[in-house]
Amino acid sequence: MHARLTGAAMVVAAALGLTGCVGETLNRGYVPSETALQQVPVGAPREQVLIVLGTPSTTAHFGGEVLYYISQKTSRPVAFMNTHVVDQQVLAVYLDETGTVTQIANYGLQDGQIFDFVSRTTPTGGADVSFVGQLLSAAGMGGGATPQ
């Protein structure tokens, strides 16, 4: 009976010790709400975008300024293993030379390709090839072109 109690105690202790090794999901970056996106329509000034969405993750210039808000969800099955990207969202706010919003695109991962959730299209070749494609390539998800 004593051996049985000792065995049971060891099993309980091992189970408690492994609870710290359970996997986890990590969220990084800014995911704007639908309410926030509705406050930044096409035609809004740059200042309104910055007030509502805050400072972008990065910017680029393609015939006008593009503000990128990047978020990523990573997961690992066990605490000591490397993480892998489960989902990635890139909100791109395109501004013209006067600082007015001309287009808003929400790029994500769908079937391993960049996918614009706003227009529900996969991109073809264009001028905005490098930045979003490089982001996804760096995450190990392949690359591609994005719409102009």
Secondary structure, DSSP 8 states (H G I E B T S, - for coil): -HHHHHHHHHHHHHHHHHGGGEEEEEEEE----HHHHHTS-TT-BHHHHHHHH-S-SEEEESSSEEEEEEEEEEEEEETTS--EEEEEEEEEEEE-TTSBEEEEEEEEEETTEEEETTTTB---S-S--HHHHHHHHHTTS-------
